């Protein structure tokens, strides 16, 4: 079992940056493929970025490619999402998710077994 706790969200101006962190606790964290999802009010949860269990493979939704970077540090049981050049859009809650040996391009939320509580990100224009 894995427990996930996100941090790093907040209010940022358009064009700015935020770095989200997800701290994992539990056994065998390095076996888990990790991902970030986001959900705006009234919308479905959507995949943002994923990283394989080894960190050797990453995958992004098209709208964030070149601006967001997902990374992980298995020694610290953590995964990160560096978000640059943020666009003004509806506030969203960003969630960290984990699934055993999930590939980086696992984009379906239903495939993930563990979720954090989320961290709010708001980009102002």
Sine and cosine of phi, psi and omega as CSV:
sin_phi,cos_phi,sin_psi,cos_psi,sin_omega,cos_omega
0.00,0.00,0.58,-0.82,-0.02,-1.00
-0.80,-0.61,0.71,-0.71,0.14,-0.99
-0.95,-0.31,0.69,-0.72,-0.07,-1.00
-0.84,-0.54,0.70,-0.71,0.02,-1.00
-0.73,-0.69,0.88,-0.47,0.00,-1.00
-1.00,-0.01,0.43,-0.91,0.11,-0.99
-0.42,-0.91,0.20,-0.98,0.10,-1.00
0.97,-0.24,-0.09,1.00,0.03,-1.00
-0.95,0.31,0.13,-0.99,0.01,-1.00
0.31,-0.95,-0.26,-0.97,0.02,-1.00
-0.98,-0.21,0.77,-0.64,-0.01,-1.00
-0.64,-0.77,0.49,-0.87,0.04,-1.00
-0.98,0.19,0.42,-0.91,0.06,-1.00
-0.82,0.57,0.68,-0.73,-0.04,-1.00
1.00,-0.01,-0.19,0.98,-0.02,-1.00
-0.99,0.10,-0.14,-0.99,-0.08,-1.00
-0.74,-0.67,0.46,-0.89,0.15,-0.99
-0.62,-0.79,0.49,-0.87,0.11,-0.99
-0.85,-0.53,0.90,-0.43,0.05,-1.00
-1.00,-0.02,0.58,-0.81,0.06,-1.00
-0.83,-0.56,0.50,-0.87,0.07,-1.00
-0.72,-0.69,0.90,-0.44,0.01,-1.00
-0.99,-0.13,0.77,-0.64,-0.03,-1.00
-0.93,-0.37,0.63,-0.78,0.12,-0.99
-0.79,-0.62,0.46,-0.89,-0.06,-1.00
0.83,-0.56,0.08,-1.00,-0.09,-1.00
-1.00,0.07,0.48,-0.88,0.15,-0.99
0.85,0.52,0.64,0.77,0.00,-1.00
-0.83,0.56,-0.61,0.79,-0.09,-1.00
-0.92,0.40,-0.20,0.98,0.05,-1.00
-0.98,0.18,-0.19,0.98,-0.17,-0.99
-0.99,-0.12,0.78,-0.63,0.27,-0.96
-0.96,0.28,0.60,-0.80,-0.10,-0.99
-0.84,-0.54,0.42,-0.91,0.01,-1.00
-0.46,-0.89,0.35,-0.94,0.18,-0.98
-0.92,-0.40,0.72,-0.70,0.12,-0.99
-0.85,-0.53,0.25,-0.97,0.11,-0.99
-0.63,-0.78,0.42,-0.91,0.01,-1.00
-0.59,-0.81,0.85,-0.52,0.08,-1.00
-1.00,-0.05,0.38,-0.92,-0.01,-1.00
-0.83,0.55,0.76,-0.65,0.04,-1.00
0.98,0.20,0.07,1.00,-0.01,-1.00
-0.87,-0.50,0.30,-0.95,0.03,-1.00
-0.97,0.25,0.42,-0.91,0.07,-1.00
-0.93,0.36,0.73,-0.68,-0.05,-1.00
-0.81,-0.58,0.55,-0.84,0.02,-1.00
-0.93,0.37,0.66,-0.75,0.06,-1.00
-0.92,-0.40,-0.79,0.61,-0.05,-1.00
-0.36,-0.93,0.51,-0.86,0.03,-1.00
-0.70,-0.72,0.40,-0.92,0.02,-1.00
-0.62,-0.79,0.67,-0.75,-0.03,-1.00
-0.95,0.32,0.20,-0.98,-0.07,-1.00
-0.86,0.50,-0.54,0.84,-0.02,-1.00
-1.00,0.06,-0.27,0.96,-0.10,-1.00
1.00,0.08,0.01,1.00,-0.08,-1.00
-0.99,0.16,-0.22,0.98,-0.04,-1.00
-0.71,-0.70,0.68,-0.73,0.05,-1.00
-0.75,-0.66,0.34,-0.94,-0.03,-1.00
-0.47,-0.89,0.62,-0.79,-0.08,-1.00
-0.74,-0.68,0.46,-0.89,0.20,-0.98
-0.95,0.32,0.47,-0.89,-0.14,-0.99
-0.85,0.53,-0.62,0.78,-0.13,-0.99
-0.94,0.35,-0.23,0.97,-0.02,-1.00
-0.92,-0.40,-0.06,1.00,-0.01,-1.00
-0.86,0.51,0.71,-0.70,-0.01,-1.00
1.00,0.07,-0.20,0.98,-0.01,-1.00
-0.90,-0.44,-0.56,0.83,-0.03,-1.00
-0.95,-0.31,0.53,-0.85,0.07,-1.00
-0.70,-0.71,0.82,-0.57,0.07,-1.00
-0.99,-0.17,0.63,-0.77,0.03,-1.00
-0.52,-0.86,0.24,-0.97,0.02,-1.00
-0.59,-0.81,0.44,-0.90,0.07,-1.00
-0.77,-0.63,0.99,-0.15,-0.09,-1.00
-0.93,0.36,-0.41,0.91,0.05,-1.00
-0.93,0.36,-0.46,0.89,0.00,-1.00
-0.97,-0.25,0.06,1.00,-0.04,-1.00
0.79,0.61,0.79,0.61,-0.08,-1.00
-0.63,-0.78,0.47,-0.88,0.13,-0.99
-0.74,-0.67,0.54,-0.84,-0.11,-0.99
-0.78,-0.63,0.39,-0.92,0.15,-0.99
-0.70,-0.71,0.96,-0.29,0.08,-1.00
-1.00,0.05,0.85,-0.52,-0.05,-1.00
-0.89,-0.46,0.90,-0.44,0.01,-1.00
-0.90,-0.43,0.31,-0.95,0.04,-1.00
0.76,0.65,0.78,0.63,-0.06,-1.00
-0.92,0.38,0.67,-0.74,0.00,-1.00
-1.00,-0.07,0.57,-0.82,0.09,-1.00
-0.93,0.36,0.81,-0.59,-0.01,-1.00
-0.34,-0.94,0.04,-1.00,-0.03,-1.00
-0.86,0.51,0.62,-0.79,0.06,-1.00
-0.83,0.56,0.55,-0.83,0.01,-1.00
-0.62,-0.79,0.47,-0.88,0.13,-0.99
-0.99,-0.11,0.79,-0.61,0.02,-1.00
-0.99,-0.14,0.75,-0.66,-0.03,-1.00
-0.88,-0.47,0.61,-0.79,0.15,-0.99
-1.00,-0.10,0.64,-0.77,-0.04,-1.00
-0.66,-0.75,0.45,-0.89,-0.04,-1.00
-0.67,-0.74,0.59,-0.81,0.10,-1.00
-0.52,-0.85,0.64,-0.77,-0.06,-1.00
-0.87,0.50,0.85,-0.53,0.06,-1.00
0.80,0.60,0.48,0.88,0.05,-1.00
-0.92,0.40,0.68,-0.73,0.08,-1.00
-0.95,0.31,0.28,-0.96,-0.04,-1.00
-0.88,0.47,-0.52,0.86,-0.05,-1.00
-1.00,-0.06,0.43,0.90,0.09,-1.00
-0.99,0.14,0.99,-0.16,-0.19,-0.98
-0.98,-0.17,-0.15,0.99,-0.07,-1.00
-1.00,0.04,0.83,-0.56,-0.03,-1.00
-0.86,0.51,-0.55,0.83,-0.04,-1.00
-0.91,0.42,-0.28,0.96,-0.02,-1.00
-0.99,0.15,-0.20,0.98,-0.07,-1.00
-0.99,-0.11,0.67,-0.74,-0.10,-1.00
-1.00,-0.05,-0.47,0.88,-0.12,-0.99
-0.77,-0.64,0.61,-0.79,-0.05,-1.00
-0.68,-0.73,0.55,-0.83,0.16,-0.99
-0.99,0.11,-0.03,-1.00,-0.04,-1.00
-1.00,0.09,-0.23,0.97,0.05,-1.00
1.00,-0.10,0.41,-0.91,0.07,-1.00
-0.68,-0.73,0.71,-0.70,-0.11,-0.99
-0.98,0.19,0.70,-0.71,0.10,-0.99
-0.81,-0.59,0.81,-0.59,0.03,-1.00
-0.79,-0.62,0.80,-0.61,0.01,-1.00
-0.92,-0.38,0.87,-0.49,-0.02,-1.00
-0.99,-0.10,0.51,-0.86,-0.01,-1.00
-1.00,0.02,0.00,0.00,0.00,0.00
